[in-house]
Amino acid sequence: MHKLLPFRIHFEDPEIAPIDLDARDAEAARQLAATRRGVPAGAIRKVKIIREKANG
């Protein structure tokens, strides 16, 4: 079973707010974000894994 990773997805259109979601990989995150925002996957500008800040 794959661990879900936190992703932040940014869209080409500045009117569409970035979305944070959990997915097993970047492609899954891209498809899920496109579906949730009702846009084609091509409308996504950037998919980034959200890294937790280290304590200290």
N, C-alpha and C positions, 0 to 999 in steps of 0.2 A: 504494500500500500504506500502510495506516495504522500509525502508530507506537503501540506498546502503552504505556499509562500505568500507573503503580503506584497502586492504590486500597486503602483500608482500609475495610472494611464492618463496621458495628456493627449488632447485632440488638436487637429489643425485649426479648427474654428475657435477663436478665443471666447465666443459666446457659450461654448460647451464647457462646463466646469470639469476639471480633472476628477477622476473617480478612483477610490481605493477599494481593492477587493482581494480576496484570497483565491489562488489558483495553483494548480500543480506545476505549470510552466508558463513562459511568456506567451506562447501561442494560445493557450487556453485562456489566459488573462485578456488577451486582445479580443478574442471571440466573445467572451462574456461581457466585456466592457461595451463592445459595439452593439450587442443585443440589448443591454440595459439602457443605453443612450439612444437606441433606435437609429444608428448610423451604420454605414458600411465600414468594414475593418480598415479600408483605405483612408478613412477620415482620422485615424489615430496617428499622431505624430511621434509619440515616445512611450515606451513601456519600461518602467524601472522597478527593480526590487527595492522595497523600503527596508533599509538597514537600521536596526536599533542602535542607538548611541551607546557606546560602552560606558559603564559606570566608572567614575573616578575622575 
